[in-house]
């Protein structure tokens, strides 16, 4: 699985309101120019609501290592 850059991840999620579902996070990142590796990492996260940017980063980086 592709590994995403945490800085790029947060740039793509700028302005996101939390809590946010995985689907909303993916859509927001896509509409803000996320690269394929970032979208892949977000898409691989567990389907649940995330309460902060830190929670998203932790989940996305964890999934990117598998």
MMTF fields as JSON, N, C-alpha, C and O atoms, coordinates in Angstrom:
{
  "mmtfVersion": "1.0.0",
  "mmtfProducer": "UNKNOWN",
  "numBonds": 263,
  "numAtoms": 264,
  "numGroups": 66,
  "numChains": 1,
  "numModels": 1,
  "chainsPerModel": [1],
  "groupsPerChain": [66],
  "chainIdList": ["A"],
  "bondAtomList": [4, 2, 8, 6, 12, 10, 16, 14, 20, 18, 24, 22, 28, 26, 32, 30, 36, 34, 40, 38, 44, 42, 48, 46, 52, 50, 56, 54, 60, 58, 64, 62, 68, 66, 72, 70, 76, 74, 80, 78, 84, 82, 88, 86, 92, 90, 96, 94, 100, 98, 104, 102, 108, 106, 112, 110, 116, 114, 120, 118, 124, 122, 128, 126, 132, 130, 136, 134, 140, 138, 144, 142, 148, 146, 152, 150, 156, 154, 160, 158, 164, 162, 168, 166, 172, 170, 176, 174, 180, 178, 184, 182, 188, 186, 192, 190, 196, 194, 200, 198, 204, 202, 208, 206, 212, 210, 216, 214, 220, 218, 224, 222, 228, 226, 232, 230, 236, 234, 240, 238, 244, 242, 248, 246, 252, 250, 256, 254, 260, 258],
  "bondOrderList": [1, 1, 1, 1, 1, 1, 1, 1, 1, 1, 1, 1, 1, 1, 1, 1, 1, 1, 1, 1, 1, 1, 1, 1, 1, 1, 1, 1, 1, 1, 1, 1, 1, 1, 1, 1, 1, 1, 1, 1, 1, 1, 1, 1, 1, 1, 1, 1, 1, 1, 1, 1, 1, 1, 1, 1, 1, 1, 1, 1, 1, 1, 1, 1, 1],
  "groupList": [{"groupName": "UNK", "atomNameList": ["N", "CA", "C", "O"], "elementList": ["N", "C", "C", "O"], "formalChargeList": [0, 0, 0, 0], "bondAtomList": [1, 0, 2, 1, 3, 2], "bondOrderList": [1, 1, 2], "singleLetterCode": "X", "chemCompType": "L-PEPTIDE LINKING"}],
  "groupTypeList": [0, 0, 0, 0, 0, 0, 0, 0, 0, 0, 0, 0, 0, 0, 0, 0, 0, 0, 0, 0, 0, 0, 0, 0, 0, 0, 0, 0, 0, 0, 0, 0, 0, 0, 0, 0, 0, 0, 0, 0, 0, 0, 0, 0, 0, 0, 0, 0, 0, 0, 0, 0, 0, 0, 0, 0, 0, 0, 0, 0, 0, 0, 0, 0, 0, 0],
  "groupIdList": [1, 2, 3, 4, 5, 6, 7, 8, 9, 10, 11, 12, 13, 14, 15, 16, 17, 18, 19, 20, 21, 22, 23, 24, 25, 26, 27, 28, 29, 30, 31, 32, 33, 34, 35, 36, 37, 38, 39, 40, 41, 42, 43, 44, 45, 46, 47, 48, 49, 50, 51, 52, 53, 54, 55, 56, 57, 58, 59, 60, 61, 62, 63, 64, 65, 66],
  "secStructList": [7, 7, 7, 7, 7, 2, 2, 2, 2, 2, 2, 2, 6, 6, 6, 7, 7, 1, 1, 3, 3, 2, 2, 2, 2, 2, 2, 2, 2, 2, 2, 6, 6, 7, 7, 2, 2, 2, 2, 2, 2, 2, 2, 2, 1, 7, 1, 1, 3, 3, 7, 1, 2, 2, 2, 2, 2, 2, 2, 2, 2, 2, 2, 2, 2, 7],
  "xCoordList": [0.843, 0.0, 0.888, 1.967, 0.415, 1.173, 1.23, 0.296, 2.34, 2.507, 2.26, 2.748, 1.501, 1.192, 2.042, 2.508, 2.23, 2.97, 1.989, 0.982, 2.249, 1.3, 1.054, -0.039, 2.032, 1.854, 0.905, 0.003, 1.118, 0.224, -1.196, -2.169, -1.304, -2.61, -3.36, -4.528, -2.696, -3.35, -3.682, -4.688, -2.847, -3.148, -4.442, -5.251, -4.637, -5.835, -7.083, -8.198, -6.906, -8.043, -8.301, -9.155, -7.571, -7.753, -9.202, -9.768, -9.785, -11.162, -12.2, -13.398, -11.747, -12.668, -13.276, -12.582, -14.571, -15.239, -15.303, -15.606, -15.018, -15.004, -16.095, -16.447, -16.646, -16.291, -16.683, -17.606, -15.948, -16.172, -16.082, -15.258, -16.922, -16.886, -15.731, -15.217, -15.346, -14.293, -14.673, -13.844, -15.928, -16.367, -16.276, -15.868, -16.654, -16.558, -15.106, -14.787, -14.232, -12.809, -12.225, -11.488, -12.559, -12.056, -12.561, -11.791, -13.85, -14.431, -13.801, -13.494, -13.612, -13.006, -11.576, -11.181, -10.817, -9.431, -9.383, -8.55, -10.268, -10.315, -10.615, -9.995, -11.559, -11.928, -10.88, -10.943, -9.922, -8.846, -7.499, -6.441, -7.55, -6.35, -5.432, -4.229, -5.968, -5.13, -4.503, -5.119, -3.284, -2.587, -3.125, -3.783, -2.833, -3.339, -2.931, -3.753, -1.696, -1.266, -2.044, -2.332, -2.381, -3.171, -4.596, -5.149, -5.185, -6.538, -6.573, -7.532, -5.549, -5.474, -5.404, -6.069, -4.598, -4.455, -5.772, -6.166, -6.449, -7.735, -8.778, -9.566, -8.78, -9.75, -9.545, -10.492, -8.317, -8.0, -8.314, -8.266, -8.632, -8.916, -10.217, -11.075, -10.366, -11.638, -12.799, -12.648, -13.952, -15.151, -15.753, -16.436, -15.486, -16.017, -15.896, -15.382, -16.366, -16.216, -14.9, -14.524, -14.213, -12.942, -13.166, -13.796, -12.638, -12.947, -11.925, -12.144, -10.813, -9.789, -8.824, -8.749, -8.089, -7.057, -6.013, -5.519, -5.677, -4.687, -5.181, -4.402, -6.465, -7.027, -6.982, -6.731, -7.226, -7.169, -5.735, -5.493, -4.795, -3.393, -2.935, -2.29, -3.26, -2.87, -3.437, -2.717, -4.71, -5.347, -4.785, -4.54, -4.581, -4.079, -2.651, -2.315, -1.81, -0.431, -0.367, 0.458, -1.217, -1.267, -1.662, -1.035, -2.687, -3.149, -2.112, -2.0, -1.354, -0.344, 0.83, 1.563, 1.018, 2.137, 1.807, 2.704, 0.53, 0.136, 0.38, 0.103],
  "yCoordList": [-1.181, 0.0, 1.244, 1.261, 2.263, 3.51, 4.213, 4.158, 4.861, 5.63, 7.099, 7.624, 7.753, 9.159, 10.055, 9.64, 11.274, 12.27, 12.962, 13.498, 12.967, 13.566, 15.058, 15.549, 15.77, 17.196, 17.385, 18.221, 16.601, 16.665, 16.262, 16.852, 15.261, 14.802, 15.94, 16.183, 16.635, 17.721, 18.909, 19.586, 19.163, 20.235, 19.941, 20.841, 18.688, 18.296, 18.308, 18.383, 18.236, 18.214, 19.566, 19.683, 20.579, 21.922, 22.369, 22.254, 22.875, 23.342, 22.273, 22.556, 21.048, 19.948, 20.149, 20.539, 19.885, 19.974, 18.587, 17.601, 18.523, 17.253, 17.249, 18.311, 16.091, 14.767, 14.621, 15.271, 13.745, 13.526, 12.04, 11.323, 11.594, 10.193, 9.974, 10.914, 8.733, 8.382, 8.843, 9.405, 8.607, 8.987, 10.496, 10.948, 11.269, 12.728, 13.188, 14.137, 12.525, 12.863, 12.61, 13.44, 11.461, 11.117, 12.133, 12.62, 12.454, 13.407, 14.795, 15.447, 15.244, 16.552, 16.59, 17.542, 15.544, 15.493, 15.48, 16.155, 14.719, 14.644, 16.013, 16.413, 16.722, 18.033, 19.106, 20.206, 18.789, 19.729, 19.278, 19.68, 18.447, 18.11, 17.072, 17.089, 16.172, 15.133, 14.233, 13.925, 13.827, 12.898, 11.486, 11.209, 10.603, 9.232, 8.517, 7.815, 8.672, 7.959, 8.432, 7.641, 9.714, 10.241, 9.703, 9.299, 9.696, 9.158, 7.665, 7.181, 6.941, 5.505, 5.264, 4.371, 6.064, 5.895, 6.223, 5.512, 7.282, 7.635, 6.554, 6.197, 6.046, 5.019, 3.715, 2.954, 3.453, 2.206, 2.271, 1.25, 3.459, 3.599, 2.879, 2.687, 2.48, 1.878, 2.855, 4.066, 2.299, 3.117, 3.502, 2.705, 4.743, 5.274, 6.787, 7.343, 7.453, 8.901, 9.227, 8.567, 10.245, 10.681, 12.042, 12.92, 12.212, 13.416, 14.539, 15.621, 14.303, 15.347, 15.046, 13.912, 16.061, 15.817, 14.813, 14.01, 14.854, 13.912, 12.47, 11.568, 12.249, 10.901, 10.402, 9.222, 11.297, 10.925, 10.579, 9.564, 11.416, 11.167, 9.833, 9.047, 9.577, 8.32, 7.127, 6.165, 7.18, 6.068, 5.911, 4.79, 7.017, 6.95, 6.422, 5.63, 6.852, 6.364, 4.909, 4.154, 4.506, 3.108, 2.225, 1.192, 2.615, 1.82, 1.805, 0.815, 2.882, 2.962, 2.039, 1.72, 1.599, 0.711, -0.755, -1.594, -1.062, -2.473, -2.974, -4.138],
  "zCoordList": [0.0, 0.0, 0.0, 0.593, -0.668, -0.759, 0.592, 1.392, 0.809, 2.04, 1.729, 0.728, 2.594, 2.373, 3.267, 4.328, 2.821, 3.578, 4.521, 4.057, 5.833, 6.769, 6.542, 6.823, 6.048, 5.77, 4.585, 4.629, 3.527, 2.37, 2.761, 2.291, 3.619, 4.094, 4.773, 4.472, 5.683, 6.412, 5.498, 5.708, 4.491, 3.543, 2.798, 2.572, 2.419, 1.674, 2.544, 2.028, 3.853, 4.768, 5.42, 6.299, 4.993, 5.562, 5.377, 4.29, 6.447, 6.402, 6.693, 6.718, 6.911, 7.215, 8.587, 9.527, 8.709, 10.006, 10.639, 9.967, 11.921, 12.653, 13.699, 14.214, 14.032, 13.515, 12.044, 11.553, 11.367, 9.943, 9.629, 10.197, 8.737, 8.322, 7.351, 6.746, 7.219, 6.267, 4.864, 4.148, 4.468, 3.126, 2.907, 1.837, 3.915, 3.799, 3.732, 3.016, 4.468, 4.435, 3.046, 2.514, 2.467, 1.13, 0.112, -0.716, 0.171, -0.772, -0.623, -1.621, 0.61, 0.86, 0.309, -0.364, 0.604, 0.121, -1.401, -2.005, -2.015, -3.474, -4.077, -5.062, -3.486, -4.022, -3.725, -4.274, -2.861, -2.551, -3.13, -2.645, -4.163, -4.921, -4.315, -4.574, -3.516, -2.901, -3.966, -4.986, -3.705, -4.594, -4.371, -3.369, -5.321, -5.271, -3.985, -3.396, -3.538, -2.327, -1.095, -0.197, -1.058, 0.054, -0.005, 1.018, -1.181, -1.328, -1.018, -0.417, -1.416, -1.122, 0.391, 0.914, 1.081, 2.533, 3.241, 4.165, 2.823, 3.421, 3.131, 4.006, 1.923, 1.545, 2.297, 2.495, 2.716, 3.421, 4.918, 5.603, 5.427, 6.858, 7.211, 6.349, 8.479, 8.911, 8.713, 8.871, 8.365, 8.132, 9.48, 10.122, 9.898, 11.149, 11.102, 10.131, 12.146, 12.249, 12.957, 13.925, 12.465, 13.04, 13.678, 13.088, 14.906, 15.666, 15.56, 16.105, 14.87, 14.764, 13.619, 13.146, 13.177, 12.161, 12.635, 11.843, 13.918, 14.447, 14.343, 14.035, 14.598, 14.496, 13.051, 12.805, 12.108, 10.693, 10.301, 9.647, 10.698, 10.367, 10.94, 10.246, 12.187, 12.831, 12.074, 11.807, 11.727, 11.013, 9.603, 9.158, 8.901, 7.53, 7.48, 6.6, 8.416, 8.432, 8.85, 8.336, 9.766, 10.192, 9.022, 8.789, 8.287, 7.145, 6.034, 5.311, 5.886, 4.846, 5.074, 4.138, 6.323, 6.648, 6.42, 6.346, 6.311, 6.158, 4.777, 4.485]
}
